[in-house]
Amino acid sequence: MILTKMKFIYCRIILFLPFLIFGGCFSMKYDFKGGVSIRPEIKTFSVQYFDNRAQLVEPSFSQRFTDALREHIENNTNLRYVNGLGDIDFSGSIVSYEITPQSITSGETAAMTRFNIGVKLSYMDTQKPEEDFEKSVSGFREFESSQSFSSVELELSDEIIDEIIEQIYNAAFVNW
C-alpha cells in the first residue's frame, strides 16, 4: 500500500515537473483596460463639440453624444480630460440622423424601419501628427414600423451612441 502511494505521488511530481520548469519561460501580461494602448507621454485628452450637420436634427443629440464620448474615455483610460486642446483631441460632426423604410411587405408598406446615425471623426495627436486620422463611423437599429419613431428614438439613439463610441474608442486606443 505504501508502494502504491509512492508511485501515485511520484507520477504526480513527474507530471507537473515540466509545468514548474517551463512556467518561468513564459510570461502573461494582464491588462484590465481592455487592450488599451496609450503611449506614456500622453496624459490628457479633449473632446470638441460634435456639431449636428444631418438633415434631421434632434436638438439635444449633439450634446449627449459629445458628453458620452468624453465620459467613455474618462472611465476607460487613465487620461485626464481638459478643456481646449489635450495631448489627443477628438472632434467631428454628426453627418446622418435618419430613418428609412426596410422590409417592404406585399402591400408596399414597410414592416421595419431603420434608424441610422453617422459620425465623421477627426482624431488629432498633438505630439505625433503622423498618428492623426479621420474616419466615418455609423450605427443603426431597426424597429417595427407600427411603432412611432418618437416612442423609440431616445432608447435607440442611446444604443447607437454606445456602438459608435466603441468604434471610436477602438480606432483610437485598441491595437488589434
C-alpha atoms as one frame of an Amber mdcrd trajectory, in Angstrom:
protein
   0.000   0.000   0.000   2.838   2.372   0.802   4.460   1.457  -2.503   1.230
   2.347  -4.356   1.019   5.745  -2.658   4.642   6.456  -3.523   4.023   5.567
  -7.166   0.997   7.856  -7.165   2.993  10.788  -5.686   5.953  10.082  -7.984
   3.656  10.115 -11.059   2.133  13.444  -9.955   5.577  15.001  -9.490   6.739
  13.761 -12.904   3.516  15.041 -14.472   3.725  18.562 -13.000   7.527  18.999
 -13.119   7.540  20.265 -16.739   4.963  22.925 -15.831   7.133  24.124 -12.967
  10.313  24.157 -15.050   8.877  25.718 -18.203   6.430  28.012 -16.406   9.206
  30.566 -15.933   9.858  30.693 -19.678   6.521  32.262 -20.436   5.004  35.456
 -19.190   1.476  36.742 -19.263   0.548  40.372 -19.219  -2.808  41.183 -17.736
  -4.471  44.341 -18.943  -7.579  45.445 -17.108  -8.256  48.313 -19.517  -9.376
  46.047 -22.356  -6.241  46.086 -24.514  -5.806  49.864 -24.424  -2.536  51.029
 -25.938  -1.646  54.595 -24.958   1.867  55.984 -25.147   3.176  57.009 -21.703
   3.743  60.635 -22.730   0.026  61.098 -23.449  -1.604  62.401 -20.285  -4.625
  64.426 -21.430  -7.435  64.314 -23.962 -10.061  66.724 -25.216 -13.384  66.264
 -26.954 -14.712  69.131 -29.053 -18.434  69.633 -29.532 -19.781  67.372 -32.299
 -21.973  69.653 -34.376 -25.096  68.111 -35.898 -24.977  68.612 -39.674 -27.533
  65.957 -40.528 -30.734  66.807 -42.390 -32.836  65.621 -39.450 -31.667  67.357
 -36.269 -32.633  66.265 -32.779 -31.705  69.299 -30.642 -30.052  67.558 -27.676
 -28.294  64.799 -29.616 -25.000  66.617 -30.261 -24.511  67.399 -26.575 -25.495
  63.876 -25.499 -23.049  62.358 -27.982 -20.177  64.686 -27.042 -20.685  64.075
 -23.314 -20.971  60.302 -23.770 -17.705  60.159 -25.733 -15.878  62.200 -23.085
 -17.264  60.051 -20.242 -16.372  56.806 -22.015 -12.755  57.851 -22.496 -12.519
  59.138 -18.908 -13.937  55.909 -17.500 -11.851  53.549 -19.647  -8.423  55.197
 -19.683  -6.126  56.939 -17.225  -6.182  60.104 -19.315  -7.305  63.395 -17.810
  -9.923  65.467 -19.630  -9.013  69.076 -20.409 -10.958  71.932 -21.981  -9.306
  73.318 -25.079  -6.730  71.019 -26.656  -5.345  67.904 -24.971  -2.471  65.663
 -25.978  -5.045  63.877 -28.102  -8.146  65.566 -29.419 -11.433  64.230 -30.747
 -13.604  66.396 -32.971 -16.097  65.923 -35.748 -19.729  66.164 -36.668 -22.900
  64.148 -36.876 -23.437  63.713 -40.620 -26.518  61.500 -40.685 -29.503  61.034
 -38.421 -32.161  59.357 -40.499 -34.934  56.830 -40.654 -35.537  54.703 -43.734
 -38.107  52.009 -44.516 -36.883  48.395 -44.591 -38.508  45.027 -45.256 -41.227
  46.101 -47.666 -44.281  43.852 -47.418 -46.685  42.801 -50.174 -48.904  45.835
 -49.577 -45.913  48.088 -50.288 -45.709  49.151 -46.664 -42.620  48.805 -44.535
 -42.671  46.175 -41.824 -39.452  47.507 -40.331 -37.834  50.931 -40.177 -34.086
  51.551 -39.846 -32.743  54.351 -37.680 -29.204  55.262 -38.730 -26.683  57.677
 -37.206 -23.376  58.538 -38.879 -20.458  60.476 -37.423 -17.377  61.920 -39.089
 -14.477  61.772 -36.615 -11.180  63.637 -36.581  -8.519  62.276 -34.222  -5.524
  64.501 -33.599  -2.366  63.535 -31.697  -0.601  66.809 -30.828   2.698  65.031
 -30.126   2.760  62.706 -33.135   0.853  64.238 -36.055   1.526  61.120 -38.154
  -0.961  59.315 -35.875  -3.813  61.686 -36.843  -6.729  60.226 -38.762 -10.234
  60.929 -39.980 -12.836  58.233 -40.011 -16.552  57.851 -40.639 -18.398  55.623
 -38.195 -22.041  54.714 -38.013 -24.565  52.518 -36.334 -28.189  51.591 -36.805
 -31.105  49.890 -35.150 -34.291  48.598 -36.700 -37.735  48.846 -35.160 -41.202
  47.799 -36.200 -42.932  50.334 -38.390 -46.033  50.051 -36.252 -44.111  51.876
 -33.501 -43.833  55.634 -33.657 -40.285  56.903 -34.061 -40.692  59.356 -31.188
 -41.515  56.492 -28.800 -38.290  54.571 -29.574 -35.938  57.391 -30.603 -34.251
  58.031 -27.228 -33.646  54.370 -26.393 -32.367  53.503 -29.873 -30.194  56.606
 -30.144 -28.546  55.729 -26.805 -27.785  52.227 -28.096 -26.351  53.625 -31.335
 -24.279  56.194 -29.426 -22.741  53.348 -27.396 -21.937  51.420 -30.580 -20.369
  54.412 -32.336 -18.338  55.382 -29.278 -16.993  51.843 -29.033 -15.880  52.087
 -32.683 -14.179  55.426 -31.985 -12.522  54.097 -28.827 -11.217  51.027 -30.646
  -9.865  53.110 -33.526  -8.066  55.467 -31.145  -6.798  53.169 -28.388  -7.049
  49.467 -29.175  -4.344  47.989 -31.381  -5.727  44.780 -32.865
